[in-house]
Amino acid sequence: MQHLTENHLLSTVQHGFVKRRSTCTNLLESLNDWTLAIQDGHSVVVGYIDFNKAFDSVSHAKLFYCLNQYGVRGELHAVVDTF
């Protein structure tokens, strides 16, 4: 996490696995954005995706290659491999 933060590799909208952020803060931020859009007369379309089996459809070799290119190595590979 330190490497990702120091090298600005996380998006500012990243909520998962970030200190003081969670799926709850993500939902609250999204709800606020939707509310403001509706108040301004815009329509809102929301799509939900189930990532439960996301790692089943991703080439692990390619995923590990990409992680390695971002400088993420070592124990994280073992954690990702458990999915």
N, C-alpha and C positions, 0 to 999 in steps of 0.2 A: 504494500500500500504506500509506503514511504517513497519508493521508486516512482510509482504512478503519479503521486502528488507532486513530487519535486520536478518531474519532467513534464508536468501538465498534460498527461495522457488521458485524464478523465474529463469527460464532458461536464459542463456546469449543470447540466440537467440530470446527471447520474445520481440516483438515490440509493440503489442497492449496494450494500457493502461499504457505505461511506459513513463516517462518524457523524452523528446527529442528523442522519437522514435515513429514511426507511420507505417501505412501500406505503406506509401511512402518510408520510410527508409528501410523497409523490402524488398520492390520491388527493390530498388537500390542495396542493399546488394546481393540479389539473382541474379540480372542481372550481377553484378560484378563476382560472383562465376561462373555463366554460361559462361561468356566471358573468364575467365581464364581457365576453363575446355576445352572449344573449342580450345583455343590457344595452349593448351598442347596436342591436338589431341584426346581428350575424347569426347564421345557422351553425349548429355544431353537430358533427358526425364523429362518433367514437367507435373504434374497433378494438376488441380485446383478442389477444393471442395467447394460447396456452403453450408456454415454453417447457412444459413438463418433460417432453421427450426431445427437446431441441438437440441435445448432444447425440441422440441416436441417428440424426440425419446429417451430422457434420463429420467430415473427414477429420479424425483425430490428428493425423499427420499434418494436415494443413493448419488446423487450429494451433497445434504446438509450434509449428513454423512461424505463424503470425505472432504468437506470444513471445517467442524467442526474438523476433525482429524488434519488438517493443522493449526488449531487455528484461522480460519476465521469465525467470528461469528457476530451476531448483524445485522446492517443495510445492510451489503452485501447480506445477505439472502433475504431481501426484494427486492433488486435490481435484483438479479438473478431470483427471482420468477416472475418478470415482463416480462421475455422473454417467 
